Amino acid sequence: MVRKMTVPPMELVDKEGPGTQICAVMEDVGSISIKRALIPEPQEGEVRIKVKWVGICGSDLEVYRGAREPEFITYPTRLGHEVAGVIDKVGENVMGLKEGDHVALRYVWGAFAEYICCTPFAVKVLPKDFPLIEGSLIEVLPPLLHTAERAEISPNKNVLIMGQGVSGLAMTQVINLFSPRNLVVTDLFDEKLELAKKYGATHTYKLPTSETKTMDIMGEDFPEGFDVVIPCLLEGGGMVDAIDAAAQNGRIIMYGCIGTSHKPIDFFKVHKKRLDILSTEPKRDIDNRRFFEEGMRLVSDGLINTKETITHIFPLEEIQEAFELRNTRSGNTVHVMIDCEVKSSVKK
């Protein structure tokens, strides 16, 4: 059975004191508060991470908005999975990993905290000279690389990426390496489209509203639609637009739009167009590890820029304000990072 995302257990306490830390708990839709918890001890086969950076992902934002169904998550909950930090304690029977290793994590949720524990499967060691703040976004690269492979991109195919947020801009950089005939992107904001051009987009289209149909804007330029459509949007309703934008015998790779769709989806249109609709999370653990390694190498070799999209940094204590900013659509807000290294003056 393939491993799934885990939320490391954390015991909340009423008072601060030795052996405690602060963590963020989402009490309800739109409400995040700072709590105290015991600093966890790594069990056998685990390591403890002193968390430094955690990015606010679109999936975190959907939970904040209340846009995910109860089978996905219930409240209260802990969020945060784009993680970079340092191993500060190693449990029994762990080989290879050691105290002081700089690491990025994957498949761990609930990391808006000072410390968390996890298994080696979730850990990717980073070069010591690699900036930790740029390491947290390596977590998103395995599904991006898997998206590109499942899309079967070749130099004669036209590719559409819908949305140029944090993941969309990283996706544009990845897909550019697969050499499509045309790499077309859409977004609501000029600032993000300018970055997309820099990252390899051959055509950019600004949508006037989030409800605008893609083919209403670019139908004259690409009347047959697109061989590959990759939605990098949040709510599931974007799939309706993705289906309309796909060409006959095209492929839709669902990196985004994995939330509930409150719009009717015309499956006869899927049948009539002979479309393939594919998911992006790797189905085998070995593939997760392979893509993790490949993603880190692309970033460390300078082929994927995870630095330029960082627009705001907040301390963990101000995470409510950080989410409020991230939830406000703006061309100047892309990747919002949380600094989880709480200063000693705060702890006292």
C-alpha positions as CSV (number, residue, x, y, z in Angstrom):
1,M,0.0,0.0,0.0
2,V,1.4,3.4,-1.0
3,R,2.1,5.7,2.0
4,K,-0.2,8.6,2.6
5,M,0.1,12.0,4.1
6,T,0.5,11.8,7.9
7,V,-0.2,14.3,10.7
8,P,2.4,13.7,13.5
9,P,0.7,13.5,16.9
10,M,1.1,16.6,19.1
11,E,0.0,16.8,22.7
12,L,-1.5,20.3,23.5
13,V,-0.9,21.7,27.0
14,D,-2.3,24.6,28.9
15,K,0.9,26.2,30.1
16,E,4.2,27.1,28.8
17,G,7.4,25.7,30.4
18,P,10.4,23.5,29.8
19,G,9.8,20.9,27.1
20,T,7.0,22.9,25.4
21,Q,6.7,24.6,22.1
22,I,4.2,26.7,20.2
23,C,2.2,25.4,17.3
24,A,-0.7,26.7,15.1
25,V,-4.1,25.1,15.3
26,M,-6.9,25.9,12.9
27,E,-9.9,26.0,15.2
28,D,-12.5,26.6,12.5
29,V,-12.9,28.1,9.0
30,G,-10.9,31.3,8.9
31,S,-9.6,31.0,12.4
32,I,-6.0,30.0,13.4
33,S,-4.6,30.3,16.9
34,I,-1.3,29.7,18.6
35,K,-1.3,26.9,21.1
36,R,1.3,25.3,23.3
37,A,2.3,21.7,23.0
38,L,4.9,19.3,24.3
39,I,8.0,19.0,22.2
40,P,7.7,15.5,20.8
41,E,10.3,12.8,21.3
42,P,11.3,10.7,18.2
43,Q,10.1,7.1,18.5
44,E,12.1,4.2,17.1
45,G,12.5,4.7,13.4
46,E,11.8,8.4,13.6
47,V,13.8,11.7,13.5
48,R,12.8,15.0,15.1
49,I,12.9,18.1,13.0
50,K,13.5,21.6,14.3
51,V,11.2,23.3,11.8
52,K,12.5,26.5,10.2
53,W,10.4,27.3,7.1
54,V,6.9,26.3,6.1
55,G,5.1,27.7,3.1
56,I,1.4,28.3,2.9
57,C,0.2,26.0,0.2
58,G,-3.1,26.3,-1.8
59,S,-4.4,23.2,0.0
60,D,-3.9,24.9,3.3
61,L,-5.7,27.9,1.9
62,E,-8.7,25.7,0.9
63,V,-8.9,24.4,4.4
64,Y,-8.8,27.9,5.7
65,R,-11.6,28.9,3.4
66,G,-13.7,25.9,4.3
67,A,-13.6,24.6,0.7
68,R,-12.6,21.0,1.5
69,E,-15.1,18.4,2.3
70,P,-15.2,16.6,5.7
71,E,-13.8,13.4,4.3
72,F,-10.7,15.4,3.4
73,I,-10.3,17.2,6.8
74,T,-12.3,18.2,9.9
75,Y,-11.7,21.0,12.4
76,P,-9.8,21.6,14.6
77,T,-6.8,20.6,12.6
78,R,-3.1,21.5,12.0
79,L,-1.8,22.5,8.7
80,G,1.5,23.1,6.9
81,H,3.4,20.7,4.7
82,E,5.9,22.6,2.6
83,V,8.7,22.1,5.2
84,A,12.4,22.8,5.6
85,G,14.3,22.4,8.8
86,V,17.2,20.7,10.6
87,I,17.3,17.3,12.3
88,D,17.9,17.8,16.0
89,K,17.4,14.3,17.3
90,V,17.5,10.8,15.8
91,G,15.5,7.9,17.2
92,E,16.7,4.3,17.5
93,N,17.4,2.2,14.4
94,V,17.6,5.1,12.0
95,M,20.5,4.8,9.5
96,G,22.0,7.5,7.3
97,L,20.2,10.6,8.8
98,K,22.0,12.4,11.5
99,E,21.7,15.4,13.8
100,G,22.4,18.6,12.1
101,D,21.3,17.5,8.6
102,H,19.4,20.2,6.7
103,V,16.2,18.6,5.2
104,A,13.1,19.2,3.3
105,L,10.0,17.1,4.1
106,R,7.2,15.5,2.1
107,Y,4.0,13.8,3.1
108,V,4.0,15.4,6.5
109,W,1.2,17.7,7.5
110,G,0.7,19.8,10.6
111,A,4.2,21.4,10.5
112,F,3.3,24.9,11.6
113,A,5.2,24.3,14.8
114,E,8.7,24.5,16.2
115,Y,9.3,20.7,16.2
116,I,7.7,17.7,14.6
117,C,8.8,14.0,14.3
118,C,8.6,11.9,11.1
119,T,10.0,8.8,9.5
120,P,13.0,8.9,7.0
121,F,10.6,8.3,4.1
122,A,9.4,11.9,4.5
123,V,12.9,13.3,4.6
124,K,15.2,14.6,1.9
125,V,18.7,15.8,3.0
126,L,19.7,19.1,1.4
127,P,23.2,20.4,0.8
128,K,24.4,22.4,3.7
129,D,25.1,25.4,1.5
130,F,21.5,25.3,0.0
131,P,19.3,28.1,1.6
132,L,16.7,26.4,3.8
133,I,14.1,29.0,2.9
134,E,14.3,27.8,-0.8
135,G,14.2,24.1,0.3
136,S,10.6,24.1,1.5
137,L,9.2,24.3,-2.0
138,I,11.0,21.2,-3.1
139,E,8.1,19.4,-1.5
140,V,5.9,20.3,-4.4
141,L,8.2,19.1,-7.1
142,P,7.5,15.3,-7.1
143,P,3.8,15.8,-8.2
144,L,5.0,18.4,-10.7
145,L,7.5,16.0,-12.3
146,H,4.9,13.2,-12.2
147,T,2.4,15.6,-13.9
148,A,4.9,16.2,-16.8
149,E,5.6,12.5,-17.2
150,R,1.9,11.5,-17.2
151,A,1.2,14.3,-19.8
152,E,3.5,12.6,-22.3
153,I,4.7,16.0,-23.6
154,S,6.5,16.1,-26.9
155,P,7.7,19.0,-29.1
156,N,4.5,18.8,-31.3
157,K,2.1,19.3,-28.4
158,N,0.4,22.4,-27.1
159,V,0.2,22.6,-23.3
160,L,-2.1,24.9,-21.3
161,I,-1.4,25.6,-17.6
162,M,-4.4,27.2,-15.8
163,G,-3.2,29.5,-13.0
164,Q,0.2,30.9,-12.1
165,G,0.3,30.9,-8.3
166,V,3.1,29.2,-6.4
167,S,2.6,25.8,-7.9
168,G,1.6,27.1,-11.3
169,L,4.8,29.1,-11.7
170,A,6.9,26.1,-10.6
171,M,4.8,23.9,-13.0
172,T,5.6,26.3,-15.9
173,Q,9.4,25.9,-15.2
174,V,9.1,22.1,-15.1
175,I,6.9,21.8,-18.2
176,N,9.3,24.1,-20.1
177,L,12.0,21.5,-19.6
178,F,9.8,19.0,-21.5
179,S,10.0,21.1,-24.6
180,P,6.3,21.5,-25.7
181,R,5.5,23.2,-29.0
182,N,3.6,25.9,-27.2
183,L,3.5,26.5,-23.5
184,V,0.4,28.6,-22.8
185,V,-0.5,30.0,-19.3
186,T,-3.4,32.0,-17.8
187,D,-3.8,34.0,-14.7
188,L,-5.7,37.0,-13.3
189,F,-2.6,39.1,-12.6
190,D,0.0,40.7,-14.9
191,E,2.8,40.3,-12.4
192,K,2.5,36.6,-12.3
193,L,2.2,36.4,-16.1
194,E,5.5,38.3,-16.4
195,L,7.2,35.8,-14.3
196,A,5.7,33.0,-16.4
197,K,7.2,34.5,-19.5
198,K,10.6,34.5,-17.8
199,Y,10.1,30.9,-16.9
200,G,9.4,29.7,-20.4
201,A,5.7,30.4,-21.3
202,T,5.4,31.1,-25.0
203,H,1.9,32.7,-24.7
204,T,0.3,34.4,-21.7
205,Y,-3.4,35.4,-21.3
206,K,-4.9,37.5,-18.6
207,L,-8.3,36.4,-17.5
208,P,-10.6,39.4,-16.5
209,T,-12.3,37.3,-13.7
210,S,-12.0,33.9,-12.1
211,E,-15.3,32.9,-13.8
212,T,-14.1,33.8,-17.3
213,K,-14.0,30.8,-19.7
214,T,-10.5,30.2,-21.0
215,M,-11.6,29.5,-24.6
216,D,-13.5,32.7,-24.7
217,I,-10.2,34.5,-24.4
218,M,-7.9,32.3,-26.5
219,G,-10.2,30.4,-28.7
220,E,-9.3,32.4,-31.8
221,D,-5.6,31.6,-31.3
222,F,-6.0,28.0,-30.4
223,P,-9.4,27.0,-31.9
224,E,-8.7,23.2,-31.6
225,G,-7.9,23.5,-27.9
226,F,-4.9,21.9,-26.1
227,D,-3.3,18.5,-26.2
228,V,-2.5,18.8,-22.5
229,V,-4.3,20.9,-20.0
230,I,-2.9,21.2,-16.5
231,P,-5.2,23.1,-14.0
232,C,-3.2,24.7,-11.2
233,L,-6.3,26.1,-9.5
234,L,-7.8,25.4,-6.2
235,E,-11.5,24.6,-6.2
236,G,-12.8,21.7,-8.3
237,G,-15.0,23.8,-10.5
238,G,-12.1,24.6,-12.7
239,M,-12.4,21.2,-14.2
240,V,-15.4,22.3,-16.2
241,D,-13.2,24.9,-17.9
242,A,-10.3,22.4,-18.3
243,I,-12.6,20.0,-20.2
244,D,-13.7,22.8,-22.5
245,A,-10.1,23.8,-23.2
246,A,-8.9,20.3,-24.0
247,A,-8.5,19.2,-27.7
248,Q,-9.8,16.0,-29.2
249,N,-7.9,13.1,-27.7
250,G,-6.3,15.4,-25.2
251,R,-5.2,14.9,-21.6
252,I,-6.1,16.7,-18.4
253,I,-3.6,16.2,-15.6
254,M,-5.3,17.2,-12.3
255,Y,-2.5,18.9,-10.4
256,G,-5.1,21.3,-9.1
257,C,-8.9,21.4,-9.1
258,I,-8.9,18.5,-6.6
259,G,-11.5,20.1,-4.3
260,T,-15.2,19.6,-4.7
261,S,-16.8,20.9,-7.9
262,H,-20.0,22.7,-7.3
263,K,-20.6,23.1,-11.0
264,P,-22.0,20.2,-13.1
265,I,-19.4,18.3,-15.1
266,D,-20.4,17.0,-18.5
267,F,-19.0,13.5,-18.7
268,F,-20.5,13.1,-22.1
269,K,-18.1,15.8,-23.3
270,V,-15.3,13.8,-21.8
271,H,-16.4,10.8,-23.7
272,K,-17.1,12.6,-27.0
273,K,-13.6,14.2,-26.9
274,R,-11.9,11.0,-25.9
275,L,-10.2,12.7,-23.1
276,D,-7.8,11.2,-20.5
277,I,-8.2,12.6,-17.0
278,L,-5.2,11.7,-14.7
279,S,-4.2,12.4,-11.2
280,T,-0.7,13.4,-10.1
281,E,0.3,11.9,-6.8
282,P,2.8,9.0,-7.5
283,K,1.3,5.6,-7.0
284,R,4.4,3.9,-5.7
285,D,6.7,4.9,-2.8
286,I,9.8,4.4,-4.9
287,D,8.5,7.0,-7.5
288,N,7.9,9.5,-4.7
289,R,11.6,9.1,-3.6
290,R,12.8,9.3,-7.2
291,F,10.9,12.5,-8.0
292,F,12.0,14.0,-4.6
293,E,15.6,13.4,-5.7
294,E,15.1,14.7,-9.2
295,G,13.3,17.8,-7.9
296,M,16.0,18.7,-5.5
297,R,18.6,18.3,-8.2
298,L,16.7,20.6,-10.6
299,V,16.5,23.3,-7.9
300,S,20.1,23.0,-6.7
301,D,21.3,23.1,-10.3
302,G,19.5,26.4,-10.9
303,L,16.9,25.1,-13.3
304,I,13.9,25.6,-11.1
305,N,13.7,28.9,-9.2
306,T,12.0,28.6,-5.8
307,K,13.4,31.9,-4.5
308,E,11.8,34.4,-6.8
309,T,8.2,33.5,-5.9
310,I,8.7,34.2,-2.2
311,T,7.0,37.5,-1.6
312,H,6.2,37.6,2.1
313,I,7.6,36.2,5.4
314,F,5.7,36.1,8.7
315,P,6.8,34.7,12.1
316,L,4.8,31.7,13.4
317,E,3.1,33.9,16.0
318,E,1.5,36.0,13.2
319,I,0.2,33.0,11.2
320,Q,-3.4,34.3,11.2
321,E,-2.3,37.5,9.5
322,A,-0.3,35.5,7.0
323,F,-3.3,33.4,6.0
324,E,-5.4,36.5,5.7
325,L,-2.9,38.0,3.3
326,R,-2.5,34.7,1.3
327,N,-6.3,34.6,1.0
328,T,-6.5,38.0,-0.6
329,R,-6.0,37.7,-4.4
330,S,-3.2,39.9,-5.5
331,G,-0.5,40.1,-8.2
332,N,2.0,41.0,-5.5
333,T,1.3,38.0,-3.3
334,V,2.6,34.6,-4.4
335,H,4.5,32.5,-1.8
336,V,3.9,33.4,1.8
337,M,6.4,31.8,4.2
338,I,6.1,31.1,7.9
339,D,9.3,31.4,10.0
340,C,8.8,28.7,12.7
341,E,12.1,29.5,14.5
342,V,10.6,31.2,17.6
343,K,13.0,33.6,19.2
344,S,14.1,33.0,22.8
345,S,12.4,36.3,23.9
346,V,9.1,34.9,22.8
347,K,9.6,31.6,24.7
348,K,10.1,33.3,28.0
